[in-house]
């Protein structure tokens, strides 16, 4: 018997859920996931059951499977990649006088779980009465260390509440955990059916290690555990290990008023090449370090790491407590996704679940990396190093497509393309420009010339070569890029997508500039003055179509000539459209899945006039259905820029609360990293008006009527500063480092320790835009915040 559901409680620095709702476990397991970018664990209960979807993930560790094709074709990717649920070390089972401690039985008079954003821990408190009336209090706490990359630690404490009683704990390492697969593809299901082949097991004292290898991808991983036990006299222990299970059993009689405490240390490692002894040595060493640091030391390191993060990147929102919690929740999970990835990808779901098969997309560079660049720049650098490490695969892919340079994949784990749908996959070449843009931003924000020399210039050069070979000069002297798919996947294989062309423009210019800064690298890459000159010429002559009749930019050439989608005749339950209408029909109509031209106005805003932005925004608002979690954050940014501040507030709420409200009904498979990043963009780029065009930082802050104040923090070239926004003014102050040059609504400003306060000019937004019938964002009100929202697909 369980307590009634109350859902998440609203608090500024934590996420708390009281009571147990079995039907909500998959949702809370994603929200309560812990990660450091290398290892991630879902928030399943320590006892292993009841459970929604258990998961322990190692970044980059995957299994291969065949891709489905009704008919093959030249250039189709051959193998898919799917993240693997690796050895689960979270499991600690409890028996109370021979009765299993199970939240589905007996009575839980107290049960709550708390994710602490400042301490980086998930804690749990349960007071439970067994079916035969025995009462215990269970306290648990867990962390995935930010400072010791391979380490996970858990503390499990049991206290009898009435009588003396015998307690037994079973602490497990469990591989090939049985899971019901949420997939309709039999190839994926087959690949993930017991994907780990046992290679080695050992158990001695309180320590055990298991080594496994995937069957097709040939990746090898090791998981090890060790324990510290605090218990009354009479403790009995035993440890065993077999192929897929290692178990430490602890039994002791505990008097009332005493307690049994088990501290469990876990270490994870994997490699494509290292031997069994080498991987075992790796996790043994990680365990030794964790034990030497100890539980209290790991907690102290975790807290100190997060103190530094929040000092650099915190966001304060006055006037909407739910939004305040959601934004910090978002920042915490973005940090978890990238902090210790260290030359691995940042998947679309982070390491919070198996959604998208664990693949990384353009989401990382376009949405997540700007957040990390301005808060944890070393994490952004490491994510870009992963892209650089996959350049050979991207160059091979370009060659396969008859192109020069690097064609980065639409979706991947190891850097090879594994999207089986060509129009929205291979044709979405903008991913290469997105990676180049993230590289250029990182270089501008950090001034990291070592990274530019080692990786940045090469990324920019090879992506520029892609555009030079993909596009061509037409008879009018314009540089065209035909037959591509932009961010909007309801418009595929179109000519001169504005977002793609403008991002290619920036890519080409940044590549030429980097070659000027790094002439020796450019020479080593075979870049000649003639080639760099061609890049500049292509950038200068890039074709950006414009519809003079309507006074707007078409999303792609000819888009505004298409028939409008009949939104009035589209029933509410027909969304997302991709599940209810053929792509053929979507491709022929003016209907937009997610911000595309609007995203171009954010990323390349210096290519549009304020009047063009206002007209474009209104035009595409009426055609964008947000069948994607990527859209609301960008719409918030541009709505704020053109003056529709309350609409921007609505979109910000949708982006920030996507996962906490399970807007898309799929949070069971993991959190949406890009939408979480959209919360930061909505605040910083939306209401803060932050832009970084040409490497220059500018702000144009404005607040919606519901909010009294916003403050956010950023770092630039080692300096930290804060921006505080009120309805009529904004203040800038330096927190540490050298002074920072910015502009405020076009006025140059130097940020120093002495705060500078400047007025916010008024803006006339004109008439409010309209959205397709039934697709407006949920309206927010500070006193009663609605949770209703459309239920699109990611």
ChimeraX attribute file (.defattr): number of C-alpha atoms within 10 A of each C-alpha:
attribute: neighborCount
match mode: 1-to-1
recipient: residues
	/A:1	14
	/A:2	18
	/A:3	16
	/A:4	10
	/A:5	13
	/A:6	12
	/A:7	17
	/A:8	16
	/A:9	14
	/A:10	16
	/A:11	13
	/A:12	19
	/A:13	17
	/A:14	21
	/A:15	23
	/A:16	21
	/A:17	20
	/A:18	20
	/A:19	19
	/A:20	23
	/A:21	17
	/A:22	17
	/A:23	11
	/A:24	14
	/A:25	20
	/A:26	23
	/A:27	24
	/A:28	25
	/A:29	26
	/A:30	28
	/A:31	23
	/A:32	25
	/A:33	27
	/A:34	29
	/A:35	33
	/A:36	30
	/A:37	29
	/A:38	31
	/A:39	27
	/A:40	23
	/A:41	28
	/A:42	24
	/A:43	28
	/A:44	24
	/A:45	22
	/A:46	21
	/A:47	19
	/A:48	15
	/A:49	16
	/A:50	17
	/A:51	17
	/A:52	22
	/A:53	22
	/A:54	25
	/A:55	26
	/A:56	25
	/A:57	27
	/A:58	24
	/A:59	28
	/A:60	28
	/A:61	26
	/A:62	28
	/A:63	25
	/A:64	22
	/A:65	21
	/A:66	15
	/A:67	18
	/A:68	15
	/A:69	11
	/A:70	5
	/A:71	5
	/A:72	10
	/A:73	8
	/A:74	7
	/A:75	12
	/A:76	18
	/A:77	19
	/A:78	16
	/A:79	16
	/A:80	23
	/A:81	27
	/A:82	24
	/A:83	25
	/A:84	26
	/A:85	25
	/A:86	25
	/A:87	27
	/A:88	21
	/A:89	26
	/A:90	28
	/A:91	19
	/A:92	22
	/A:93	20
	/A:94	24
	/A:95	15
	/A:96	19
	/A:97	16
	/A:98	10
	/A:99	14
	/A:100	15
	/A:101	21
	/A:102	20
	/A:103	22
	/A:104	14
	/A:105	14
	/A:106	18
	/A:107	18
	/A:108	22
	/A:109	14
	/A:110	17
	/A:111	20
	/A:112	16
	/A:113	24
	/A:114	19
	/A:115	24
	/A:116	18
	/A:117	23
	/A:118	18
	/A:119	19
	/A:120	24
	/A:121	24
	/A:122	23
	/A:123	20
	/A:124	21
	/A:125	17
	/A:126	20
	/A:127	19
	/A:128	25
	/A:129	22
	/A:130	19
	/A:131	13
	/A:132	9
	/A:133	11
	/A:134	18
	/A:135	21
	/A:136	24
	/A:137	18
	/A:138	21
	/A:139	19
	/A:140	20
	/A:141	19
	/A:142	25
	/A:143	25
	/A:144	28
	/A:145	26
	/A:146	25
	/A:147	15
	/A:148	19
	/A:149	21
	/A:150	25
	/A:151	26
	/A:152	28
	/A:153	26
	/A:154	24
	/A:155	20
	/A:156	22
	/A:157	18
	/A:158	22
	/A:159	22
	/A:160	24
	/A:161	19
	/A:162	13
	/A:163	13
	/A:164	16
	/A:165	19
	/A:166	15
	/A:167	22
	/A:168	23
	/A:169	24
	/A:170	19
	/A:171	26
	/A:172	23
	/A:173	24
	/A:174	21
	/A:175	24
	/A:176	20
	/A:177	19
	/A:178	12
	/A:179	14
	/A:180	11
	/A:181	15
	/A:182	13
	/A:183	11
	/A:184	8
	/A:185	11
	/A:186	13
	/A:187	15
	/A:188	21
	/A:189	17
	/A:190	12
	/A:191	21
	/A:192	24
	/A:193	14
	/A:194	18
	/A:195	23
	/A:196	27
	/A:197	17
	/A:198	18
	/A:199	15
	/A:200	18
	/A:201	21
	/A:202	17
	/A:203	20
	/A:204	13
	/A:205	12
	/A:206	20
	/A:207	22
	/A:208	25
	/A:209	25
	/A:210	27
	/A:211	26
	/A:212	26
	/A:213	22
	/A:214	22
	/A:215	16
	/A:216	13
	/A:217	14
	/A:218	18
	/A:219	19
	/A:220	24
	/A:221	27
	/A:222	27
	/A:223	28
	/A:224	28
	/A:225	28
	/A:226	24
	/A:227	20
	/A:228	16
	/A:229	16
	/A:230	12
	/A:231	18
	/A:232	14
	/A:233	9
	/A:234	10
	/A:235	15
	/A:236	11
	/A:237	15
	/A:238	14
	/A:239	19
	/A:240	18
	/A:241	19
	/A:242	15
	/A:243	16
	/A:244	21
	/A:245	20
	/A:246	25
	/A:247	23
	/A:248	24
	/A:249	18
	/A:250	21
	/A:251	19
	/A:252	18
	/A:253	20
	/A:254	22
	/A:255	17
	/A:256	14
	/A:257	11
	/A:258	15
	/A:259	21
	/A:260	24
	/A:261	20
	/A:262	21
	/A:263	19
	/A:264	24
	/A:265	27
	/A:266	27
	/A:267	27
	/A:268	28
	/A:269	24
	/A:270	23
	/A:271	17
	/A:272	12
	/A:273	11
	/A:274	13
	/A:275	12
	/A:276	19
	/A:277	10
	/A:278	13
	/A:279	21
	/A:280	25
	/A:281	14
	/A:282	19
	/A:283	24
	/A:284	23
	/A:285	14
	/A:286	22
	/A:287	25
	/A:288	14
	/A:289	14
	/A:290	23
	/A:291	18
	/A:292	11
	/A:293	15
	/A:294	16
	/A:295	20
	/A:296	9
	/A:297	13
	/A:298	23
	/A:299	19
	/A:300	13
	/A:301	18
	/A:302	21
	/A:303	18
	/A:304	15
	/A:305	17
	/A:306	18
	/A:307	15
	/A:308	13
	/A:309	17
	/A:310	17
	/A:311	16
	/A:312	22
	/A:313	22
	/A:314	20
	/A:315	23
	/A:316	19
	/A:317	21
	/A:318	14
	/A:319	17
	/A:320	19
	/A:321	16
	/A:322	18
	/A:323	24
	/A:324	21
	/A:325	24
	/A:326	26
	/A:327	27
	/A:328	27
	/A:329	25
	/A:330	28
	/A:331	25
	/A:332	22
	/A:333	28
	/A:334	26
	/A:335	23
	/A:336	27
	/A:337	29
	/A:338	31
	/A:339	25
	/A:340	25
	/A:341	24
	/A:342	21
	/A:343	21
	/A:344	23
	/A:345	29
	/A:346	36
	/A:347	32
	/A:348	28
	/A:349	25
	/A:350	33
	/A:351	34
	/A:352	34
	/A:353	32
	/A:354	27
	/A:355	23
	/A:356	18
	/A:357	23
	/A:358	30
	/A:359	26
	/A:360	24
	/A:361	21
	/A:362	23
	/A:363	22
	/A:364	26
	/A:365	27
	/A:366	20
	/A:367	24
	/A:368	27
	/A:369	29
	/A:370	22
	/A:371	24
	/A:372	26
	/A:373	24
	/A:374	23
	/A:375	25
	/A:376	21
	/A:377	23
	/A:378	18
	/A:379	23
	/A:380	28
	/A:381	26
	/A:382	21
	/A:383	27
	/A:384	29
	/A:385	22
	/A:386	19
	/A:387	24
	/A:388	20
	/A:389	17
	/A:390	17
	/A:391	23
	/A:392	17
	/A:393	20
	/A:394	24
	/A:395	20
	/A:396	18
	/A:397	23
	/A:398	20
	/A:399	15
	/A:400	14
	/A:401	15
	/A:402	11
	/A:403	18
	/A:404	21
	/A:405	26
	/A:406	27
	/A:407	32
	/A:408	33
	/A:409	28
	/A:410	27
	/A:411	26
	/A:412	23
	/A:413	26
	/A:414	21
	/A:415	24
	/A:416	23
	/A:417	24
	/A:418	26
	/A:419	22
	/A:420	19
	/A:421	15
	/A:422	16
	/A:423	18
	/A:424	21
	/A:425	20
	/A:426	27
	/A:427	20
	/A:428	25
	/A:429	26
	/A:430	26
	/A:431	28
	/A:432	29
	/A:433	31
	/A:434	25
	/A:435	25
	/A:436	30
	/A:437	22
	/A:438	24
	/A:439	29
	/A:440	23
	/A:441	21
	/A:442	28
	/A:443	23
	/A:444	20
	/A:445	20
	/A:446	19
	/A:447	14
	/A:448	14
	/A:449	15
	/A:450	10
	/A:451	18
	/A:452	22
	/A:453	18
	/A:454	13
	/A:455	21
	/A:456	25
	/A:457	30
	/A:458	22
	/A:459	27
	/A:460	29
	/A:461	26
	/A:462	22
	/A:463	30
	/A:464	30
	/A:465	23
	/A:466	24
	/A:467	31
	/A:468	23
	/A:469	14
	/A:470	20
	/A:471	19
	/A:472	16
	/A:473	16
	/A:474	10
	/A:475	7
	/A:476	7
	/A:477	12
	/A:478	18
	/A:479	24
	/A:480	21
	/A:481	23
	/A:482	17
	/A:483	18
	/A:484	23
	/A:485	27
	/A:486	29
	/A:487	27
	/A:488	25
	/A:489	22
	/A:490	24
	/A:491	27
	/A:492	25
	/A:493	20
	/A:494	20
	/A:495	21
	/A:496	27
	/A:497	33
	/A:498	27
	/A:499	27
	/A:500	29
	/A:501	28
	/A:502	24
	/A:503	22
	/A:504	30
	/A:505	25
	/A:506	22
	/A:507	30
	/A:508	30
	/A:509	21
	/A:510	25
	/A:511	27
	/A:512	24
	/A:513	16
	/A:514	21
	/A:515	24
	/A:516	15
	/A:517	15
	/A:518	15
	/A:519	16
	/A:520	13
	/A:521	19
	/A:522	22
	/A:523	12
	/A:524	9
	/A:525	14
	/A:526	11
	/A:527	17
	/A:528	13
	/A:529	14
	/A:530	9
	/A:531	15
	/A:532	22
	/A:533	14
	/A:534	16
	/A:535	25
	/A:536	21
	/A:537	17
	/A:538	24
	/A:539	24
	/A:540	15
	/A:541	16
	/A:542	23
	/A:543	22
	/A:544	21
	/A:545	18
	/A:546	17
	/A:547	14
	/A:548	9
	/A:549	7
	/A:550	12
	/A:551	13
	/A:552	21
	/A:553	24
	/A:554	23
	/A:555	31
	/A:556	27
	/A:557	19
	/A:558	16
	/A:559	21
	/A:560	19
	/A:561	12
	/A:562	12
	/A:563	11
	/A:564	13
	/A:565	17
	/A:566	12
	/A:567	17
	/A:568	10
	/A:569	8
	/A:570	14
	/A:571	10
	/A:572	15
	/A:573	10
	/A:574	11
	/A:575	19
	/A:576	20
	/A:577	20
	/A:578	17
	/A:579	10
	/A:580	10
	/A:581	12
	/A:582	10
	/A:583	15
	/A:584	11
	/A:585	12
	/A:586	19
	/A:587	18
	/A:588	17
	/A:589	19
	/A:590	21
	/A:591	26
	/A:592	26
	/A:593	26
	/A:594	26
	/A:595	27
	/A:596	26
	/A:597	25
	/A:598	28
	/A:599	22
	/A:600	23
	/A:601	26
	/A:602	24
	/A:603	20
	/A:604	19
	/A:605	18
	/A:606	14
	/A:607	15
	/A:608	15
	/A:609	10
	/A:610	14
	/A:611	12
	/A:612	15
	/A:613	23
	/A:614	21
	/A:615	16
	/A:616	21
	/A:617	21
	/A:618	19
	/A:619	21
	/A:620	27
	/A:621	21
	/A:622	19
	/A:623	23
	/A:624	23
	/A:625	27
	/A:626	26
	/A:627	24
	/A:628	20
	/A:629	25
	/A:630	25
	/A:631	27
	/A:632	26
	/A:633	34
	/A:634	31
	/A:635	31
	/A:636	30
	/A:637	32
	/A:638	26
	/A:639	30
	/A:640	30
	/A:641	27
	/A:642	22
	/A:643	21
	/A:644	22
	/A:645	23
	/A:646	21
	/A:647	22
	/A:648	29
	/A:649	30
	/A:650	22
	/A:651	29
	/A:652	32
	/A:653	29
	/A:654	30
	/A:655	33
	/A:656	29
	/A:657	23
	/A:658	26
	/A:659	28
	/A:660	21
	/A:661	17
	/A:662	16
	/A:663	20
	/A:664	19
	/A:665	14
	/A:666	19
	/A:667	24
	/A:668	23
	/A:669	22
	/A:670	27
	/A:671	28
	/A:672	29
	/A:673	27
	/A:674	28
	/A:675	30
	/A:676	29
	/A:677	28
	/A:678	34
	/A:679	34
	/A:680	27
	/A:681	25
	/A:682	29
	/A:683	29
	/A:684	24
	/A:685	26
	/A:686	33
	/A:687	28
	/A:688	27
	/A:689	21
	/A:690	22
	/A:691	21
	/A:692	18
	/A:693	17
	/A:694	13
	/A:695	13
	/A:696	12
	/A:697	17
	/A:698	22
	/A:699	22
	/A:700	21
	/A:701	29
	/A:702	26
	/A:703	25
	/A:704	19
	/A:705	13
	/A:706	16
	/A:707	18
	/A:708	14
	/A:709	18
	/A:710	24
	/A:711	20
	/A:712	19
	/A:713	23
	/A:714	24
	/A:715	24
	/A:716	22
	/A:717	17
	/A:718	15
	/A:719	16
	/A:720	22
	/A:721	25
	/A:722	22
	/A:723	23
	/A:724	20
	/A:725	26
	/A:726	19
	/A:727	16
	/A:728	13
	/A:729	15
	/A:730	24
	/A:731	17
	/A:732	25
	/A:733	21
	/A:734	23
	/A:735	21
	/A:736	14
	/A:737	15
	/A:738	16
	/A:739	17
	/A:740	19
	/A:741	14
	/A:742	19
	/A:743	17
	/A:744	23
	/A:745	15
	/A:746	10
	/A:747	11
	/A:748	11
	/A:749	15
	/A:750	15
	/A:751	22
	/A:752	18
	/A:753	14
	/A:754	10
	/A:755	17
	/A:756	15
	/A:757	15
	/A:758	16
	/A:759	15
	/A:760	18
	/A:761	11
	/A:762	9
	/A:763	11
	/A:764	8
	/A:765	15
	/A:766	10
	/A:767	8
	/A:768	12
	/A:769	17
	/A:770	14
	/A:771	18
	/A:772	18
	/A:773	16
	/A:774	14
	/A:775	22
	/A:776	19
	/A:777	22
	/A:778	17
	/A:779	17
	/A:780	21
	/A:781	16
	/A:782	14
	/A:783	10
	/A:784	8
	/A:785	15
	/A:786	12
	/A:787	17
	/A:788	13
	/A:789	18
	/A:790	21
	/A:791	21
	/A:792	20
	/A:793	19
	/A:794	17
